[in-house]
Amino acid sequence: MFAKLFKYEMKATSRIFLIAWPALLILALLNGLLMNTNAFWYQPFSTAIVQVVTMIAFIMLFAAVVVMTMLVIIMRFYKGLLKEEGYLMFTLPVTTRQMITAKGLSATVIAVASVIVGSMALAALAMPSLSPHEIGEVLIELPRALARIDGWYIYLTEIIIMGIVGTMATIYQVYAAMSIGQLAQKHRVAWSFAAYVGISILLSIIVWVFGVTFPIAETDIYTYISTNLRRGELSTHFIIIAYTVVQIIKVFAFHIVCEYILSKKLNLE
């Protein structure tokens, strides 16, 4: 039953993005090609008009994808479990844990996919504007840079996992905040926002205390990792794994908060 629930969540969540993602990539590639105007256009004024229109369209769609990703993640949980739809969801032969997990996993997939598509769009935007010589230099220099890092493929795998788990932790923090907010009788959206801010402040205090005790601050983890990768520090493996474990703990903690409130304190609107 969980597999069916997850499949349903993926279909409901990704429906709008199946159009937005390809459109974003097409616009990015078109803008990239138009930057190399001498190869395709001969009238400067026409080129400028087309470039402006397509660039505006790309920027607007890029921003729309970012906003839609956040809104879809929030609204699927809010409407599905905390509003009228919750009456139907909680009658299904699945546990509260399975419902939360299905929404969390599908939201994570959508968020990660949006990041990948956005990165591909930026690459498609930049690549056509580069000369063949510049592209050749990039293709030659990239393997050299990777070769200077022992076990780069292990680092890459660890960083990808860390990014995915970190994304899931952020999503679950939003879920926990909305779950806490629904405990209020009125102004639940405002209380959810206040809960999110409160959780963020609490986590910041914990990070500050940790930063005072140790020379590594979680808020600067990516800069720390990047710097130590260039230095070839083996301790970077430990830092990446430790950070990932912290994010996993956050996921479990936020999930427990959501499951407890939705199982024991749920008050649907």
C-alpha positions in Angstrom: 0.0 0.0 0.0 2.9 2.4 0.7 4.2 1.9 -2.8 0.8 2.9 -4.2 0.6 5.9 -1.9 4.1 7.0 -2.9 3.3 6.5 -6.6 0.1 8.7 -6.2 2.1 11.4 -4.4 4.7 11.4 -7.2 2.0 11.8 -9.9 0.2 14.5 -8.0 3.4 16.4 -7.2 5.3 16.1 -10.5 2.4 16.8 -12.9 3.0 20.5 -13.3 6.8 20.1 -13.5 6.6 17.7 -16.4 5.8 20.8 -18.5 7.9 23.4 -16.7 11.2 21.4 -16.6 11.4 20.7 -20.4 10.3 24.3 -21.1 13.0 25.7 -18.9 15.7 23.6 -20.6 14.5 24.6 -24.1 14.5 28.2 -23.2 18.0 27.9 -21.7 19.3 26.3 -24.8 17.6 28.8 -27.0 19.1 31.7 -25.0 22.5 30.1 -25.1 22.3 29.8 -28.9 21.1 33.4 -29.3 24.1 34.6 -27.4 26.2 33.4 -30.3 24.4 35.8 -32.7 26.8 35.9 -35.5 26.2 32.2 -36.3 22.4 32.5 -36.5 21.3 36.1 -37.1 22.3 38.9 -39.4 20.1 41.8 -38.2 21.4 43.2 -34.9 18.1 44.8 -33.9 16.1 41.6 -34.5 18.7 39.7 -32.5 18.4 42.1 -29.6 14.6 41.9 -29.5 14.6 38.1 -29.6 17.3 37.9 -27.0 15.5 40.2 -24.6 12.2 38.4 -24.9 13.7 34.9 -24.5 15.9 36.0 -21.6 13.0 37.5 -19.8 10.9 34.4 -20.4 13.8 32.2 -19.1 14.3 34.3 -16.0 10.5 34.3 -15.2 10.2 30.5 -15.8 13.3 29.8 -13.7 11.9 31.9 -10.8 8.5 30.2 -11.3 10.1 26.7 -11.0 11.8 27.7 -7.8 8.6 29.2 -6.3 6.5 26.3 -7.6 8.8 23.7 -6.0 8.5 25.3 -2.6 4.7 25.9 -2.9 4.0 22.3 -4.1 6.1 20.8 -1.3 4.2 22.9 1.3 0.7 22.7 -0.1 0.8 18.9 -0.7 1.4 18.4 3.0 -0.9 21.2 4.2 -3.9 20.4 2.1 -3.4 16.6 2.1 -3.0 16.1 5.9 -4.0 19.3 7.7 -7.1 20.5 5.7 -10.3 18.8 4.4 -8.4 16.3 2.3 -7.1 14.9 5.6 -10.4 13.3 6.3 -10.0 11.1 3.3 -6.3 10.5 3.8 -6.7 9.2 7.3 -9.4 6.8 6.2 -6.9 4.9 4.0 -5.5 1.6 5.2 -2.0 3.2 5.8 -0.3 4.5 8.9 0.4 8.1 9.7 4.1 7.2 9.4 3.6 6.0 5.9 1.6 9.1 4.8 4.3 11.4 6.1 7.1 9.3 4.6 5.4 9.2 1.2 5.0 13.0 1.1 8.6 13.5 2.4 10.1 11.2 -0.1 8.1 12.6 -3.1 8.9 16.2 -2.0 12.6 15.3 -1.8 12.6 13.8 -5.3 10.9 16.9 -6.7 13.3 19.3 -4.9 16.4 17.4 -6.0 15.0 17.1 -9.6 14.4 20.8 -9.7 18.0 21.5 -8.6 19.3 19.2 -11.3 17.1 20.7 -14.0 18.1 24.2 -12.8 21.8 23.3 -13.0 21.3 21.8 -16.4 19.5 24.9 -17.6 22.3 27.2 -16.4 24.9 24.9 -18.1 22.8 24.9 -21.3 22.7 28.7 -21.1 26.4 29.0 -20.8 27.8 26.3 -23.1 26.8 27.7 -26.5 28.4 31.0 -25.7 31.8 29.4 -25.2 34.2 28.9 -28.0 35.3 25.4 -29.1 38.7 26.2 -27.6 37.2 27.2 -24.2 35.0 24.1 -24.2 38.1 22.0 -25.0 40.0 23.6 -22.1 37.2 22.8 -19.7 37.0 19.2 -20.8 40.8 18.8 -20.4 41.1 20.6 -17.1 38.2 18.9 -15.4 39.8 15.4 -15.4 43.1 17.0 -14.2 41.4 18.7 -11.4 39.6 15.5 -10.3 42.9 13.5 -10.6 44.5 15.8 -8.0 41.8 14.6 -5.4 42.5 11.1 -4.3 39.2 9.1 -4.3 37.2 12.0 -5.8 34.4 9.6 -6.8 34.0 8.7 -3.1 33.8 12.4 -2.2 31.3 13.0 -4.9 29.1 10.1 -3.7 29.3 11.4 -0.2 28.5 15.0 -1.1 25.5 13.9 -3.3 24.1 11.8 -0.4 24.7 14.7 2.0 22.9 17.1 -0.3 19.9 14.8 -0.7 19.6 14.1 3.1 20.1 17.8 3.8 17.2 18.6 1.4 15.0 16.1 3.1 15.9 17.5 6.6 14.8 21.0 5.4 11.5 19.6 4.0 10.8 17.8 7.3 11.5 20.9 9.2 8.8 22.6 7.2 6.5 19.7 7.9 7.2 19.8 11.6 6.5 23.5 11.7 3.2 23.1 9.9 2.2 20.3 12.3 3.0 22.4 15.3 1.1 25.4 13.8 -2.1 23.3 13.4 -2.3 23.0 17.1 -3.4 26.6 17.3 -7.1 27.3 17.1 -6.7 30.3 14.9 -4.1 31.8 12.5 -2.5 28.5 11.9 -0.4 29.7 8.9 1.1 32.4 11.1 1.8 30.0 13.9 3.4 27.6 11.4 5.7 30.3 10.2 6.5 31.2 13.9 7.2 27.6 14.6 9.6 27.4 11.6 11.4 30.5 12.8 11.6 29.1 16.3 13.0 25.8 15.2 15.5 27.7 13.0 16.6 29.8 15.9 17.0 26.7 18.1 19.1 25.0 15.5 21.2 28.1 15.1 21.9 28.2 18.8 22.9 24.6 18.8 25.2 25.3 15.8 26.7 28.3 17.5 27.4 26.3 20.7 29.0 23.6 18.5 31.0 26.2 16.6 32.3 27.6 19.8 33.4 24.2 21.0 34.8 23.0 17.6 36.4 25.0 14.8 33.8 23.7 12.2 30.5 25.5 11.9 27.6 23.7 10.2 26.5 26.9 8.5 29.9 27.0 6.6 30.1 23.3 5.9 30.2 23.5 2.1 33.0 26.1 2.2 34.9 24.0 4.7 34.6 20.9 2.5 35.6 22.7 -0.6 38.7 24.2 1.0 39.8 20.9 2.5 39.2 19.0 -0.7 41.7 21.3 -2.4 44.1 20.6 0.4 43.6 16.9 0.2 42.6 16.6 3.8 41.4 13.0 4.6 39.4 14.3 7.6 37.0 15.7 5.0 35.4 12.3 4.8 34.7 12.4 8.5 33.2 15.9 8.3 30.9 14.9 5.4 29.7 11.8 7.1 29.2 13.6 10.4 27.2 16.3 8.7 25.1 13.7 6.9 24.4 11.9 10.2 23.3 15.2 11.8 20.9 15.7 8.9 19.5 12.2 9.3 19.0 12.8 13.0 17.1 16.0 12.1 14.9 14.0 9.7 14.0 11.5 12.3 13.4 14.1 15.0 11.1 16.2 12.8 9.3 13.0 11.6 8.7 12.0 15.2 7.2 15.5 15.9 4.9 15.2 12.8 3.8 11.7 13.5 3.1 12.4 17.2 1.0 15.5 16.4 -0.9 14.0 13.5 -1.6 10.8 15.5 -2.4 12.3 18.9 -3.2 16.0 18.4 -4.7 16.3 14.9 -7.4 19.0 14.6 -8.4 19.2 11.0 -9.9 22.4 9.7 
